């Protein structure tokens, strides 16, 4: 393979990686993934943990309870197919949790957890939800702020 071909392949791979991990559809906040984190807030400000708790347990928003046991005793029917979120802030950094909420496939390609802030590369999306994220950038930050309270 000649140098020109190698350079073309390298550029193609780099563009493919950028498109897969962080290239945003129009209207989405751009973010940068470093390692297994998104270090910077999507909104440039801290999230609201009280609202984040509401979003996380809302059955039509975050719906974290569908898969995770959470320290939310007033809610019934916690899922048990994903890790218990009690103490999650002691196990992961804020940036790691942000990436997990934004697009968990970056961390674990086999996960069944949905990407809450992604519109591209998804499968079987109902027409009314095409081009829309499950959570807004602020809701992502609020959920992350709430998760960070779970020491």
VOPA-919904 format. One record per residue: residue number from 0; residue in three letters; z, y, x of N, C-alpha, C in turn. Coordinates in nm, 3 decimals, always signed. Each point is the difference from the previous one (the first is absolute). Layout:
<recs>
{k->NUM, r->ALA, nZ->Z, nY->Y, nX->X, caZ->Z, caY->Y, caX->X, cZ->Z, cY->Y, cX->X} .
...
</recs>
This chain:
<recs>
{k->0, r->UNK, nZ->+0.000, nY->-0.116, nX->+0.085, caZ->+0.000, caY->+0.116, caX->-0.085, cZ->+0.000, cY->+0.123, cX->+0.090} .
{k->1, r->UNK, nZ->-0.089, nY->+0.094, nX->-0.025, caZ->-0.008, caY->+0.120, caX->+0.081, cZ->+0.111, cY->+0.098, cX->-0.032} .
{k->2, r->UNK, nZ->+0.020, nY->+0.100, nX->+0.088, caZ->+0.104, caY->+0.099, caX->-0.021, cZ->-0.017, cY->+0.078, cX->-0.129} .
{k->3, r->UNK, nZ->-0.126, nY->+0.033, nX->-0.033, caZ->-0.027, caY->+0.075, caX->-0.123, cZ->+0.040, cY->-0.083, cX->-0.122} .
{k->4, r->UNK, nZ->-0.031, nY->-0.128, nX->+0.000, caZ->+0.036, caY->-0.089, caX->-0.110, cZ->+0.151, cY->-0.015, cX->-0.010} .
{k->5, r->UNK, nZ->+0.067, nY->-0.017, nX->+0.115, caZ->+0.145, caY->-0.011, caX->+0.001, cZ->+0.065, cY->+0.125, cX->-0.057} .
{k->6, r->UNK, nZ->-0.052, nY->+0.117, nX->+0.037, caZ->+0.053, caY->+0.127, caX->-0.050, cZ->-0.019, cY->+0.009, cX->-0.151} .
{k->7, r->UNK, nZ->-0.117, nY->-0.042, nX->-0.049, caZ->-0.028, caY->+0.004, caX->-0.143, cZ->+0.095, cY->-0.092, cX->-0.077} .
{k->8, r->UNK, nZ->+0.024, nY->-0.119, nX->+0.054, caZ->+0.092, caY->-0.094, caX->-0.063, cZ->+0.140, cY->+0.058, cX->-0.002} .
{k->9, r->UNK, nZ->+0.044, nY->+0.058, nX->+0.112, caZ->+0.135, caY->+0.058, caX->+0.008, cZ->+0.016, cY->+0.113, cX->-0.100} .
{k->10, r->UNK, nZ->-0.102, nY->+0.085, nX->-0.012, caZ->+0.007, caY->+0.110, caX->-0.096, cZ->+0.005, cY->-0.055, cX->-0.142} .
{k->11, r->UNK, nZ->-0.082, nY->-0.101, nX->-0.027, caZ->+0.000, caY->-0.061, caX->-0.133, cZ->+0.135, cY->-0.060, cX->-0.036} .
{k->12, r->UNK, nZ->+0.062, nY->-0.069, nX->+0.094, caZ->+0.132, caY->-0.057, caX->-0.023, cZ->+0.102, cY->+0.110, cX->-0.024} .
{k->13, r->UNK, nZ->-0.002, nY->+0.105, nX->+0.082, caZ->+0.095, caY->+0.111, caX->-0.016, cZ->-0.016, cY->+0.066, cX->-0.136} .
{k->14, r->UNK, nZ->-0.124, nY->+0.024, nX->-0.043, caZ->-0.023, caY->+0.061, caX->-0.131, cZ->+0.050, cY->-0.093, cX->-0.110} .
{k->15, r->UNK, nZ->-0.024, nY->-0.130, nX->+0.013, caZ->+0.047, caY->-0.096, caX->-0.099, cZ->+0.152, cY->-0.001, cX->-0.010} .
{k->16, r->UNK, nZ->+0.068, nY->+0.005, nX->+0.114, caZ->+0.146, caY->+0.004, caX->+0.000, cZ->+0.049, cY->+0.128, cX->-0.065} .
{k->17, r->UNK, nZ->-0.061, nY->+0.114, nX->+0.033, caZ->+0.042, caY->+0.127, caX->-0.062, cZ->-0.019, cY->-0.006, cX->-0.150} .
{k->18, r->UNK, nZ->-0.109, nY->-0.057, nX->-0.046, caZ->-0.025, caY->-0.007, caX->-0.143, cZ->+0.100, cY->-0.092, cX->-0.068} .
{k->19, r->UNK, nZ->+0.040, nY->-0.106, nX->+0.068, caZ->+0.093, caY->-0.095, caX->-0.059, cZ->+0.143, cY->+0.051, cX->+0.000} .
{k->20, r->UNK, nZ->+0.038, nY->+0.075, nX->+0.100, caZ->+0.139, caY->+0.038, caX->+0.017, cZ->+0.016, cY->+0.151, cX->+0.008} .
{k->21, r->UNK, nZ->-0.014, nY->+0.067, nX->-0.111, caZ->+0.036, caY->+0.141, caX->-0.002, cZ->-0.112, cY->+0.094, cX->-0.039} .
{k->22, r->UNK, nZ->-0.123, nY->-0.045, nX->-0.009, caZ->-0.104, caY->+0.087, caX->-0.053, cZ->+0.028, cY->+0.016, cX->-0.148} .
{k->23, r->UNK, nZ->+0.007, nY->+0.120, nX->-0.046, caZ->+0.044, caY->+0.025, caX->-0.136, cZ->-0.115, cY->+0.040, cX->-0.091} .
{k->24, r->UNK, nZ->+0.008, nY->-0.044, nX->-0.123, caZ->-0.095, caY->+0.044, caX->-0.100, cZ->+0.026, cY->+0.148, cX->-0.026} .
{k->25, r->UNK, nZ->-0.100, nY->+0.065, nX->-0.053, caZ->+0.011, caY->+0.143, caX->-0.029, cZ->+0.124, cY->+0.027, cX->-0.086} .
{k->26, r->UNK, nZ->+0.079, nY->+0.099, nX->+0.037, caZ->+0.118, caY->+0.037, caX->-0.076, cZ->+0.128, cY->-0.064, cX->+0.049} .
{k->27, r->UNK, nZ->-0.008, nY->-0.106, nX->+0.079, caZ->+0.120, caY->-0.062, caX->+0.053, cZ->+0.044, cY->+0.073, cX->+0.126} .
{k->28, r->UNK, nZ->+0.130, nY->+0.004, nX->+0.021, caZ->+0.056, caY->+0.059, caX->+0.121, cZ->-0.037, cY->-0.089, cX->+0.117} .
{k->29, r->UNK, nZ->-0.046, nY->+0.059, nX->+0.108, caZ->-0.030, caY->-0.078, caX->+0.120, cZ->+0.130, cY->-0.032, cX->+0.071} .
{k->30, r->UNK, nZ->+0.004, nY->-0.118, nX->+0.059, caZ->+0.117, caY->-0.043, caX->+0.075, cZ->-0.046, cY->-0.077, cX->+0.122} .
{k->31, r->UNK, nZ->+0.090, nY->-0.012, nX->+0.095, caZ->-0.033, caY->-0.071, caX->+0.123, cZ->+0.094, cY->-0.118, cX->+0.017} .
{k->32, r->UNK, nZ->-0.059, nY->-0.115, nX->+0.024, caZ->+0.078, caY->-0.121, caX->+0.024, cZ->+0.011, cY->-0.019, cX->+0.151} .
{k->33, r->UNK, nZ->+0.122, nY->-0.014, nX->+0.047, caZ->+0.025, caY->-0.031, caX->+0.140, cZ->+0.085, cY->-0.126, cX->+0.003} .
{k->34, r->UNK, nZ->-0.057, nY->-0.106, nX->+0.055, caZ->+0.071, caY->-0.128, caX->+0.001, cZ->+0.018, cY->-0.048, cX->-0.142} .
{k->35, r->UNK, nZ->+0.126, nY->-0.017, nX->-0.040, caZ->+0.028, caY->-0.044, caX->-0.137, cZ->+0.074, cY->+0.107, cX->-0.080} .
{k->36, r->UNK, nZ->-0.037, nY->+0.128, nX->+0.027, caZ->+0.066, caY->+0.109, caX->-0.071, cZ->-0.098, cY->+0.111, cX->-0.038} .
{k->37, r->UNK, nZ->+0.040, nY->+0.074, nX->-0.100, caZ->-0.056, caY->+0.132, caX->-0.029, cZ->+0.120, cY->+0.093, cX->+0.018} .
{k->38, r->UNK, nZ->+0.008, nY->+0.063, nX->+0.116, caZ->+0.119, caY->+0.076, caX->+0.037, cZ->+0.016, cY->+0.128, cX->-0.083} .
{k->39, r->UNK, nZ->-0.109, nY->+0.069, nX->-0.026, caZ->+0.008, caY->+0.130, caX->-0.067, cZ->-0.002, cY->-0.015, cX->-0.151} .
{k->40, r->UNK, nZ->+0.078, nY->+0.083, nX->-0.066, caZ->+0.001, caY->+0.007, caX->-0.146, cZ->-0.141, cY->+0.029, cX->-0.051} .
{k->41, r->UNK, nZ->-0.039, nY->-0.063, nX->-0.109, caZ->-0.130, caY->+0.027, caX->-0.060, cZ->-0.008, cY->+0.141, cX->-0.058} .
{k->42, r->UNK, nZ->+0.113, nY->+0.055, nX->-0.036, caZ->+0.004, caY->+0.131, caX->-0.065, cZ->+0.050, cY->+0.111, cX->+0.090} .
{k->43, r->UNK, nZ->+0.051, nY->-0.037, nX->+0.116, caZ->+0.057, caY->+0.101, caX->+0.090, cZ->+0.142, cY->+0.040, cX->-0.037} .
{k->44, r->UNK, nZ->+0.056, nY->-0.067, nX->-0.098, caZ->+0.139, caY->+0.030, caX->-0.037, cZ->+0.073, cY->-0.129, cX->-0.033} .
{k->45, r->UNK, nZ->+0.130, nY->+0.008, nX->-0.002, caZ->+0.083, caY->-0.117, caX->-0.028, cZ->-0.017, cY->-0.043, cX->-0.145} .
{k->46, r->UNK, nZ->+0.013, nY->-0.129, nX->-0.022, caZ->-0.005, caY->-0.052, caX->-0.136, cZ->+0.133, cY->+0.016, cX->-0.070} .
{k->47, r->UNK, nZ->-0.002, nY->-0.018, nX->-0.131, caZ->+0.118, caY->+0.009, caX->-0.084, cZ->+0.046, cY->-0.142, cX->-0.033} .
{k->48, r->UNK, nZ->+0.112, nY->-0.046, nX->+0.059, caZ->+0.042, caY->-0.138, caX->-0.022, cZ->+0.036, cY->-0.031, cX->-0.145} .
{k->49, r->UNK, nZ->+0.047, nY->+0.098, nX->-0.075, caZ->+0.035, caY->-0.024, caX->-0.141, cZ->-0.128, cY->-0.030, cX->-0.078} .
{k->50, r->UNK, nZ->-0.104, nY->+0.079, nX->+0.020, caZ->-0.127, caY->-0.027, caX->-0.067, cZ->-0.062, cY->-0.129, cX->+0.055} .
{k->51, r->UNK, nZ->+0.016, nY->-0.025, nX->+0.130, caZ->-0.053, caY->-0.121, caX->+0.059, cZ->+0.057, cY->-0.126, cX->-0.061} .
{k->52, r->UNK, nZ->+0.128, nY->+0.003, nX->-0.032, caZ->+0.063, caY->-0.114, caX->-0.067, cZ->-0.062, cY->-0.021, cX->-0.137} .
{k->53, r->UNK, nZ->-0.021, nY->+0.110, nX->-0.072, caZ->-0.062, caY->-0.009, caX->-0.133, cZ->-0.141, cY->-0.059, cX->+0.009} .
{k->54, r->UNK, nZ->-0.077, nY->+0.046, nX->+0.097, caZ->-0.137, caY->-0.050, caX->+0.018, cZ->+0.003, cY->-0.147, cX->+0.039} .
{k->55, r->UNK, nZ->+0.088, nY->-0.036, nX->+0.092, caZ->+0.007, caY->-0.138, caX->+0.049, cZ->+0.031, cY->-0.100, cX->-0.111} .
{k->56, r->UNK, nZ->+0.087, nY->+0.037, nX->-0.094, caZ->+0.038, caY->-0.095, caX->-0.105, cZ->-0.081, cY->+0.017, cX->-0.128} .
{k->57, r->UNK, nZ->-0.082, nY->+0.103, nX->-0.008, caZ->-0.084, caY->+0.021, caX->-0.119, cZ->-0.102, cY->-0.113, cX->-0.010} .
{k->58, r->UNK, nZ->-0.002, nY->-0.069, nX->-0.109, caZ->-0.083, caY->-0.120, caX->-0.017, cZ->-0.150, cY->+0.030, cX->-0.001} .
{k->59, r->UNK, nZ->-0.039, nY->+0.127, nX->-0.018, caZ->-0.143, caY->+0.033, caX->+0.001, cZ->-0.037, cY->+0.093, cX->+0.116} .
{k->60, r->UNK, nZ->+0.091, nY->+0.020, nX->+0.091, caZ->-0.027, caY->+0.082, caX->+0.119, cZ->+0.016, cY->-0.087, cX->+0.124} .
{k->61, r->UNK, nZ->+0.116, nY->+0.010, nX->+0.065, caZ->+0.024, caY->-0.079, caX->+0.120, cZ->+0.017, cY->-0.147, cX->-0.030} .
{k->62, r->UNK, nZ->+0.079, nY->-0.029, nX->-0.102, caZ->+0.025, caY->-0.137, caX->-0.045, cZ->+0.044, cY->-0.093, cX->+0.113} .
{k->63, r->UNK, nZ->+0.079, nY->+0.053, nX->+0.090, caZ->+0.049, caY->-0.080, caX->+0.113, cZ->+0.081, cY->-0.121, cX->-0.048} .
{k->64, r->UNK, nZ->+0.063, nY->+0.014, nX->-0.116, caZ->+0.081, caY->-0.109, caX->-0.054, cZ->-0.082, cY->-0.123, cX->-0.037} .
{k->65, r->UNK, nZ->-0.129, nY->+0.014, nX->-0.014, caZ->-0.082, caY->-0.115, caX->-0.034, cZ->+0.006, cY->-0.106, cX->+0.110} .
{k->66, r->UNK, nZ->+0.018, nY->+0.043, nX->+0.124, caZ->+0.000, caY->-0.092, caX->+0.113, cZ->+0.129, cY->-0.001, cX->+0.081} .
{k->67, r->UNK, nZ->+0.074, nY->+0.110, nX->+0.000, caZ->+0.117, caY->+0.016, caX->+0.085, cZ->+0.130, cY->+0.001, cX->-0.079} .
{k->68, r->UNK, nZ->+0.104, nY->-0.059, nX->+0.058, caZ->+0.136, caY->+0.024, caX->-0.046, cZ->+0.039, cY->+0.136, cX->+0.056} .
{k->69, r->UNK, nZ->+0.062, nY->+0.081, nX->-0.086, caZ->+0.039, caY->+0.135, caX->+0.043, cZ->+0.143, cY->+0.027, cX->-0.043} .
{k->70, r->UNK, nZ->+0.067, nY->+0.092, nX->+0.067, caZ->+0.137, caY->+0.036, caX->-0.040, cZ->-0.004, cY->+0.091, cX->-0.123} .
{k->71, r->UNK, nZ->-0.051, nY->-0.054, nX->-0.109, caZ->-0.015, caY->+0.073, caX->-0.126, cZ->+0.053, cY->-0.092, cX->-0.110} .
{k->72, r->UNK, nZ->+0.133, nY->-0.014, nX->-0.011, caZ->+0.058, caY->-0.099, caX->-0.091, cZ->-0.029, cY->+0.025, cX->-0.148} .
{k->73, r->UNK, nZ->-0.031, nY->+0.123, nX->-0.036, caZ->-0.026, caY->+0.029, caX->-0.141, cZ->-0.136, cY->-0.051, cX->-0.048} .
{k->74, r->UNK, nZ->-0.086, nY->-0.040, nX->+0.093, caZ->-0.132, caY->-0.053, caX->-0.036, cZ->+0.002, cY->-0.152, cX->+0.010} .
{k->75, r->UNK, nZ->-0.062, nY->-0.066, nX->-0.097, caZ->-0.008, caY->-0.146, caX->-0.001, cZ->-0.129, cY->-0.046, cX->+0.067} .
{k->76, r->UNK, nZ->-0.005, nY->-0.129, nX->+0.026, caZ->-0.122, caY->-0.069, caX->+0.042, cZ->-0.056, cY->+0.051, cX->+0.132} .
{k->77, r->UNK, nZ->+0.079, nY->-0.009, nX->+0.104, caZ->-0.047, caY->+0.033, caX->+0.134, cZ->-0.082, cY->-0.117, cX->+0.053} .
{k->78, r->UNK, nZ->-0.111, nY->+0.034, nX->+0.066, caZ->-0.084, caY->-0.104, caX->+0.059, cZ->+0.063, cY->-0.058, cX->+0.125} .
{k->79, r->UNK, nZ->-0.047, nY->-0.117, nX->+0.037, caZ->+0.054, caY->-0.066, caX->+0.118, cZ->-0.109, cY->-0.053, cX->+0.091} .
{k->80, r->UNK, nZ->-0.121, nY->+0.056, nX->-0.012, caZ->-0.111, caY->-0.045, caX->+0.085, cZ->-0.015, cY->+0.085, cX->+0.126} .
{k->81, r->UNK, nZ->+0.071, nY->+0.110, nX->+0.006, caZ->-0.006, caY->+0.090, caX->+0.115, cZ->+0.142, cY->+0.023, cX->+0.052} .
{k->82, r->UNK, nZ->+0.013, nY->+0.058, nX->+0.118, caZ->+0.134, caY->+0.021, caX->+0.057, cZ->+0.089, cY->+0.088, cX->-0.089} .
{k->83, r->UNK, nZ->+0.129, nY->-0.029, nX->+0.005, caZ->+0.102, caY->+0.081, caX->-0.067, cZ->-0.003, cY->+0.139, cX->+0.063} .
{k->84, r->UNK, nZ->-0.003, nY->+0.104, nX->-0.081, caZ->-0.005, caY->+0.136, caX->+0.054, cZ->+0.139, cY->+0.056, cX->+0.033} .
{k->85, r->UNK, nZ->+0.106, nY->-0.071, nX->-0.034, caZ->+0.132, caY->+0.043, caX->+0.042, cZ->+0.007, cY->+0.001, cX->+0.152} .
{k->86, r->UNK, nZ->+0.036, nY->+0.112, nX->+0.059, caZ->+0.010, caY->+0.011, caX->+0.145, cZ->-0.131, cY->+0.021, cX->+0.072} .
{k->87, r->UNK, nZ->-0.107, nY->+0.026, nX->-0.073, caZ->-0.133, caY->+0.014, caX->+0.062, cZ->-0.005, cY->+0.113, cX->+0.104} .
{k->88, r->UNK, nZ->+0.077, nY->+0.106, nX->-0.021, caZ->+0.000, caY->+0.113, caX->+0.095, cZ->+0.063, cY->-0.039, cX->+0.133} .
{k->89, r->UNK, nZ->+0.080, nY->-0.102, nX->+0.000, caZ->+0.058, caY->-0.051, caX->+0.124, cZ->-0.096, cY->-0.091, cX->+0.076} .
{k->90, r->UNK, nZ->-0.103, nY->-0.047, nX->-0.069, caZ->-0.096, caY->-0.092, caX->+0.062, cZ->-0.128, cY->+0.069, cX->+0.047} .
{k->91, r->UNK, nZ->-0.037, nY->+0.110, nX->-0.066, caZ->-0.128, caY->+0.065, caX->+0.030, cZ->+0.017, cY->+0.151, cX->+0.011} .
{k->92, r->UNK, nZ->-0.089, nY->+0.060, nX->+0.077, caZ->+0.000, caY->+0.146, caX->+0.016, cZ->-0.066, cY->+0.065, cX->-0.121} .
{k->93, r->UNK, nZ->+0.019, nY->+0.128, nX->-0.013, caZ->-0.063, caY->+0.075, caX->-0.109, cZ->-0.153, cY->-0.011, cX->+0.006} .
{k->94, r->UNK, nZ->-0.055, nY->+0.011, nX->+0.120, caZ->-0.145, caY->-0.009, caX->+0.018, cZ->-0.054, cY->-0.137, cX->-0.036} .
{k->95, r->UNK, nZ->+0.075, nY->-0.103, nX->+0.031, caZ->-0.041, caY->-0.137, caX->-0.034, cZ->+0.003, cY->-0.020, cX->-0.151} .
{k->96, r->UNK, nZ->+0.104, nY->+0.052, nX->-0.066, caZ->+0.007, caY->-0.011, caX->-0.145, cZ->-0.112, cY->+0.079, cX->-0.067} .
{k->97, r->UNK, nZ->-0.033, nY->+0.117, nX->+0.057, caZ->-0.110, caY->+0.080, caX->-0.055, cZ->-0.130, cY->-0.078, cX->+0.005} .
{k->98, r->UNK, nZ->-0.030, nY->-0.062, nX->+0.114, caZ->-0.122, caY->-0.080, caX->+0.011, cZ->+0.004, cY->-0.118, cX->-0.097} .
{k->99, r->UNK, nZ->+0.114, nY->-0.063, nX->-0.014, caZ->+0.014, caY->-0.113, caX->-0.091, cZ->-0.034, cY->+0.039, cX->-0.144} .
{k->100, r->UNK, nZ->+0.041, nY->+0.119, nX->-0.041, caZ->-0.029, caY->+0.048, caX->-0.135, cZ->-0.146, cY->+0.044, cX->-0.011} .
{k->101, r->UNK, nZ->-0.047, nY->+0.073, nX->+0.099, caZ->-0.138, caY->+0.052, caX->-0.003, cZ->-0.101, cY->-0.114, cX->-0.001} .
{k->102, r->UNK, nZ->+0.009, nY->-0.090, nX->+0.098, caZ->-0.098, caY->-0.108, caX->+0.012, cZ->+0.060, cY->-0.117, cX->+0.078} .
{k->103, r->UNK, nZ->+0.069, nY->-0.091, nX->-0.068, caZ->+0.067, caY->-0.110, caX->+0.069, cZ->-0.095, cY->-0.099, cX->+0.068} .
{k->104, r->UNK, nZ->-0.127, nY->+0.002, nX->-0.035, caZ->-0.098, caY->-0.090, caX->+0.062, cZ->-0.017, cY->+0.030, cX->+0.149} .
{k->105, r->UNK, nZ->+0.032, nY->+0.122, nX->+0.042, caZ->-0.008, caY->+0.034, caX->+0.143, cZ->+0.101, cY->-0.084, cX->+0.078} .
{k->106, r->UNK, nZ->+0.115, nY->-0.024, nX->-0.059, caZ->+0.108, caY->-0.074, caX->+0.065, cZ->-0.017, cY->-0.150, cX->-0.018} .
{k->107, r->UNK, nZ->-0.038, nY->-0.041, nX->-0.121, caZ->-0.014, caY->-0.142, caX->-0.031, cZ->-0.120, cY->-0.018, cX->-0.093} .
{k->108, r->UNK, nZ->-0.109, nY->-0.045, nX->+0.057, caZ->-0.124, caY->-0.015, caX->-0.076, cZ->+0.013, cY->-0.098, cX->-0.116} .
{k->109, r->UNK, nZ->+0.095, nY->-0.091, nX->+0.005, caZ->+0.018, caY->-0.101, caX->-0.104, cZ->+0.097, cY->+0.041, cX->-0.110} .
{k->110, r->UNK, nZ->+0.058, nY->+0.118, nX->+0.008, caZ->+0.099, caY->+0.041, caX->-0.100, cZ->-0.062, cY->+0.014, cX->-0.138} .
{k->111, r->UNK, nZ->+0.082, nY->-0.025, nX->-0.101, caZ->-0.045, caY->+0.024, caX->-0.137, cZ->+0.046, cY->+0.138, cX->-0.049} .
{k->112, r->UNK, nZ->+0.075, nY->+0.071, nX->+0.084, caZ->+0.045, caY->+0.134, caX->-0.037, cZ->-0.119, cY->+0.093, cX->-0.011} .
{k->113, r->UNK, nZ->-0.006, nY->+0.078, nX->-0.107, caZ->-0.113, caY->+0.093, caX->-0.015, cZ->+0.015, cY->+0.121, cX->+0.091} .
{k->114, r->UNK, nZ->-0.113, nY->+0.061, nX->+0.028, caZ->-0.003, caY->+0.127, caX->+0.074, cZ->+0.019, cY->+0.111, cX->-0.102} .
{k->115, r->UNK, nZ->+0.106, nY->+0.076, nX->+0.012, caZ->+0.033, caY->+0.101, caX->-0.098, cZ->-0.070, cY->+0.134, cX->+0.024} .
{k->116, r->UNK, nZ->-0.058, nY->+0.017, nX->+0.120, caZ->-0.068, caY->+0.127, caX->+0.030, cZ->-0.132, cY->-0.031, cX->+0.071} .
{k->117, r->UNK, nZ->-0.086, nY->-0.067, nX->-0.072, caZ->-0.129, caY->-0.040, caX->+0.054, cZ->-0.098, cY->-0.013, cX->-0.116} .
{k->118, r->UNK, nZ->-0.124, nY->+0.036, nX->+0.025, caZ->-0.102, caY->-0.014, caX->-0.104, cZ->-0.121, cY->-0.079, cX->+0.047} .
{k->119, r->UNK, nZ->-0.011, nY->-0.027, nX->+0.128, caZ->-0.117, caY->-0.069, caX->+0.052, cZ->+0.033, cY->-0.144, cX->+0.037} .
{k->120, r->UNK, nZ->-0.100, nY->-0.085, nX->+0.000, caZ->+0.018, caY->-0.138, caX->+0.043, cZ->+0.082, cY->-0.085, cX->-0.094} .
{k->121, r->UNK, nZ->+0.017, nY->+0.042, nX->-0.124, caZ->+0.079, caY->-0.075, caX->-0.097, cZ->-0.092, cY->-0.090, cX->-0.081} .
{k->122, r->UNK, nZ->+0.055, nY->-0.101, nX->-0.063, caZ->-0.079, caY->-0.095, caX->-0.077, cZ->+0.051, cY->-0.006, cX->-0.144} .
{k->123, r->UNK, nZ->-0.091, nY->-0.023, nX->-0.092, caZ->+0.033, caY->-0.019, caX->-0.142, cZ->+0.083, cY->+0.114, cX->-0.056} .
{k->124, r->UNK, nZ->-0.040, nY->+0.123, nX->+0.026, caZ->+0.071, caY->+0.117, caX->-0.050, cZ->-0.056, cY->+0.034, cX->-0.138} .
{k->125, r->UNK, nZ->+0.087, nY->+0.013, nX->-0.099, caZ->-0.042, caY->+0.038, caX->-0.134, cZ->-0.071, cY->+0.135, cX->+0.007} .
{k->126, r->UNK, nZ->-0.104, nY->+0.016, nX->-0.078, caZ->-0.085, caY->+0.119, caX->+0.007, cZ->+0.080, cY->+0.131, cX->-0.010} .
{k->127, r->UNK, nZ->+0.098, nY->+0.006, nX->-0.089, caZ->+0.075, caY->+0.125, caX->-0.017, cZ->+0.087, cY->+0.034, cX->+0.121} .
{k->128, r->UNK, nZ->+0.023, nY->-0.097, nX->+0.090, caZ->+0.080, caY->+0.026, caX->+0.120, cZ->-0.083, cY->+0.012, cX->+0.127} .
{k->129, r->UNK, nZ->-0.131, nY->-0.018, nX->-0.010, caZ->-0.085, caY->+0.011, caX->+0.119, cZ->+0.006, cY->+0.142, cX->+0.054} .
{k->130, r->UNK, nZ->+0.016, nY->+0.010, nX->+0.133, caZ->+0.007, caY->+0.130, caX->+0.066, cZ->+0.134, cY->+0.069, cX->-0.013} .
{k->131, r->UNK, nZ->+0.099, nY->-0.069, nX->-0.055, caZ->+0.134, caY->+0.058, caX->-0.017, cZ->+0.102, cY->-0.082, cX->+0.078} .
{k->132, r->UNK, nZ->+0.099, nY->+0.068, nX->+0.051, caZ->+0.109, caY->-0.070, caX->+0.067, cZ->+0.106, cY->-0.038, cX->-0.103} .
{k->133, r->UNK, nZ->+0.080, nY->-0.099, nX->+0.033, caZ->+0.108, caY->-0.041, caX->-0.090, cZ->+0.112, cY->+0.104, cX->-0.001} .
{k->134, r->UNK, nZ->+0.025, nY->+0.060, nX->+0.117, caZ->+0.102, caY->+0.105, caX->+0.013, cZ->-0.064, cY->+0.121, cX->+0.065} .
{k->135, r->UNK, nZ->+0.052, nY->+0.117, nX->-0.032, caZ->-0.044, caY->+0.122, caX->+0.069, cZ->+0.065, cY->+0.005, cX->+0.138} .
{k->136, r->UNK, nZ->-0.048, nY->+0.090, nX->+0.085, caZ->+0.060, caY->+0.016, caX->+0.133, cZ->+0.148, cY->+0.035, cX->-0.012} .
{k->137, r->UNK, nZ->+0.035, nY->+0.086, nX->-0.095, caZ->+0.141, caY->+0.038, caX->-0.017, cZ->+0.082, cY->-0.118, cX->-0.049} .
{k->138, r->UNK, nZ->-0.055, nY->-0.081, nX->-0.089, caZ->+0.074, caY->-0.117, caX->-0.047, cZ->+0.021, cY->-0.100, cX->+0.114} .
{k->139, r->UNK, nZ->-0.097, nY->-0.015, nX->+0.088, caZ->+0.018, caY->-0.086, caX->+0.118, cZ->+0.118, cY->+0.052, cX->+0.081} .
{k->140, r->UNK, nZ->+0.002, nY->+0.130, nX->+0.026, caZ->+0.110, caY->+0.058, caX->+0.079, cZ->+0.134, cY->-0.016, cX->-0.071} .
{k->141, r->UNK, nZ->+0.000, nY->+0.012, nX->-0.132, caZ->+0.124, caY->-0.018, caX->-0.076, cZ->+0.050, cY->-0.144, cX->+0.010} .
{k->142, r->UNK, nZ->-0.090, nY->-0.097, nX->-0.013, caZ->+0.038, caY->-0.142, caX->+0.011, cZ->+0.052, cY->-0.028, cX->+0.141} .
{k->143, r->UNK, nZ->-0.067, nY->+0.052, nX->+0.101, caZ->+0.046, caY->-0.021, caX->+0.138, cZ->+0.139, cY->+0.061, cX->+0.018} .
{k->144, r->UNK, nZ->+0.022, nY->+0.120, nX->-0.054, caZ->+0.132, caY->+0.065, caX->+0.010, cZ->+0.106, cY->-0.087, cX->-0.067} .
{k->145, r->UNK, nZ->-0.032, nY->-0.058, nX->-0.115, caZ->+0.093, caY->-0.089, caX->-0.066, cZ->+0.027, cY->-0.125, cX->+0.084} .
{k->146, r->UNK, nZ->-0.105, nY->-0.062, nX->+0.050, caZ->+0.018, caY->-0.121, caX->+0.082, cZ->+0.087, cY->+0.029, cX->+0.122} .
{k->147, r->UNK, nZ->-0.012, nY->+0.120, nX->+0.054, caZ->+0.081, caY->+0.037, caX->+0.117, cZ->+0.148, cY->+0.016, cX->-0.033} .
{k->148, r->UNK, nZ->+0.035, nY->+0.005, nX->-0.129, caZ->+0.141, caY->+0.004, caX->-0.038, cZ->+0.060, cY->-0.140, cX->-0.007} .
{k->149, r->UNK, nZ->-0.085, nY->-0.101, nX->+0.004, caZ->+0.047, caY->-0.138, caX->-0.014, cZ->+0.037, cY->-0.056, cX->+0.137} .
{k->150, r->UNK, nZ->+0.117, nY->+0.037, nX->+0.048, caZ->+0.048, caY->-0.036, caX->+0.134, cZ->+0.059, cY->-0.139, cX->+0.002} .
</recs>
